[in-house]
């Protein structure tokens, strides 16, 4: 699989705005340690997300939306019950095909959640006509954004510039959401220029998929593949209990090169 190629130019519209400048200043100042952690974790998932974005001909810089949502923690959980790399709410996750039950929460599966998030973002882009507006709708809800767009522009579809035109009417978090994504992307594309060139990205996991019987204990899977339960959990953050689901066979990630 080809490595992600570093690009200097953003492929999301790089509109100038004081709020983007503000967040660049914050990310290179008081929030530098937080951004360094996010950039480190980004290495673990960027190649996978990049490949899926390319398959759909979607902007590569949507990876920074995941960065702002979860900091690339697949088990991130918010006070509003959003979870995973892309911070799906339970109802939205289920709507986009993610299984959530006692044994698994597929919002925490990096690959399945990315597929679902890109489906959702693509649909939002079709509805609102702009990646800025699609990102805003992802954050505050498409119903709310549609009402604000109708009230203040007379239409639902718009341009990226419309995001800033309606920003004052958006919830505070959403108002800063797109500027934070663009600021992070600007820094990510010029890490040396912003002084982040010494950040060492975490390596992407190397694994293979195996199929196991219903209710197989994680300890049994680990023994069979010469690894530990902690490694199985790390590769499969969607698993919630000490065994796989008991209602169907399961596909589980194990370290590459182990016996099958």
N, C-alpha and C positions, 0 to 999 in steps of 0.2 A: 504494500500500500504506500503511495507516495506521501512524503512528508508535506506538512503545510508550508507553503512558500510565504515568506514575510513580504508584505506589500507596504509601500510608503503612503499610497493614496487610499483614502477611504472609499468604499463602494456603497455606503449610505451617504445621502446628501450631507455635505460638510458645511452647513449654513453657519455663518457667523452670528453670534448672539452673546450678549454679556453674561448670560447664565452659563453658557458653555465655558467661557473664560473663567468665571467664578469657580466652576468645578475643576478645571485644569489646575487652578491655583490651590484648591483644597487638596486634590489628589497628589500634588507635588509638594505639599506642605504638611499640614497637620494630619491628613489622612494617608500619607505615604506608606506607613507600615501596613495599613489595611489593604491598599492597592497592591503592595508587594506580595502579600499572601494570595490575593486573587490571581495575580499573574503567575505565581508559582503553581497554583492548583489548575490554572487554565491549561497547562501543558498536558495534564492527564486526560482532558476531554476535547481539546481543540481539534485534533485530527479527525476524530469521529464526527464532531459537529460540522466541521468544514466539508467533509465528504458528503454528508447528508444535504447540506445547503447547496453544494455544487450539483448534486443529482436533481435538485428541484429548480436550479437556476435562480436561487434566492441570494440576496447580499450576504457575503461572508461575514460582514461586520455585525450581523445579528447575534454572533457569538457573545458580543458584549452585553446583549440583553440578558443572557443567562448569567453573565458575570454580575450584573447589578441585581438580579433576582436572588441569587443564592450564594454568590461568592464561590461557585463551583463546588459546593458541598451537596452531594446527592441526597443526604438525609436532612438537609435544612428544613426546619419546621417553624412556621410563623404563628403568632398569636391568633391569627384568623384561620388557622388550620390549613394553610397552604403548605405544600411539601415538595421536595425534590429540586433538581437542578433548575427547573423552569417554574417552580412554585405554583403548581396546579392546586386549585381548590378541589375538594372531593367531587362535587357535581360536574365540574368542567372536565376533570380527568376522566371520569366515567363516560361522559359524553364523547370524548375522543378515544375511547377504547381501552382505557387503563383500568385494570382490575384492582380493586381495593377490598380486602377482606381480612379475616383474622390472621391468615398465614402470609399474605403478600400485600405489598403496596407498590404497584407498578409505577406510581409517580416517582419512586426512588430508583427505578431502573434507568440508568443514564440513556441507554439507547432507545428504549420504548418511549420514555418521556420526551426525548428529542424528536422522535417521529411525530408524536402527538402535538408537541408545541409548534413544530413547523407546519403541520396541517392547520392548526388554529391561526397562526400568524399569516399564512397564505390566504386563508379565508378572510381574515380581517383586512388584509391589503386589498383584496378584491372588493370588499364592501366600502372601504374608506378612500381607496385610490392613492394612498401615500404610506410609506413605511413609518414616518414619524407618527401619523395618526393611528396606524396599526399598533405601534408600540404603546401609544397612549391608551388605546382601547384594551390592550392586553393588561395594562396596569389597573385601569379604573372600571373596566367593563364596557362592552360595546353599546349597551343600551344607554348608559349615561353619556358616552361620547356622542352618540347619534343625536340625543336630545340637545346637547350643547351646540353641536354643529348646526342643526336645524334652526335653533333659536338665534344664533349669532352670525350665521352665513347664509341661511336659507336653503341649505343642501346638506347631504350626508357625505358625499364624496368631495374630496378636496386635495390640496397640495401640501407639501411639507411646510411651506411658509404659513399655511393656515394653522398649524399647531401653535406657533407663536402668536398668531392673531387671536386665538381663543384661550391662550394659556391662563389669563387672569381668571377665567371662569371654571377652570379645572380644579379638582382637589389638589391641595398643596403637594402631596407626594407625587402625583402625576405631572404637575407643573415642572418639577425638577427631574423627572424620570428620563425624558429624552435628552436634555442637556447633560446628564450624568453619563448616559450611554455614549454620546458623541465625544465627550471629554475623555472618557476611558479609551475610546477607539483612537483618538488623536495620540494619546500617550502610547498606546499599544503599538501603533505604527511607527513610532520614532522613539523607541526605548532608550537608545543611546543619547539622543538629543535632550530627553527629559531626565536623564540620569538613572534609568532603570536597567541598564545593560548588564548589571551584575546579578540580576534576578535569575535564578536557576529554575526553569520550569520542571515540574515533576514529570517523570516519564509516563507515557500512556501504558495502561496495563496490557500485558500480553497473555492471552487466554485462549482456551478452546471450549466449545460447548459440548456437554454430555447430557444424555437423557437418563433420568432416574425414575424409579417407580414412585407412585404416590406414597406420601408419608415417610419417605426415606430420611433418617436423621442426618443432620449436617455432619456429625462426627463420623458417621459411616462413609459419607462422600469424601471427607478429608482423608480418612485412612486409605480408602481405595485409590486415592490419587497422590499419596505421599505428601500431603500438605496439612495445614492446620485449619481448625474451624474459623479462626480469626481471618485467615486468608480467604476462605470461602465467603465469609460475610463481607469482606472488603470488596470482593469481585461481584457480589450479589446483594447490594444494599436494599433490594426490594424484599428480601426474606426477613420476616418479622419474628419468627419463633425458631425453635431448635430443630425443625424438620421442614421439608417442603410440604406443599399443600397436599391434602389427603383425598382430593376428589378427582385428580387427573395426574398423568405423568408430567414431569417438569423438566425443563431445560435449564441447566445450571452451568455457570462459568467456572472452570477450574484452570489452574496454571498451565500454560502451553507446554507441551512436551511430556506431560505426565501420561501414565498408562490409561487407556480407555476401556 
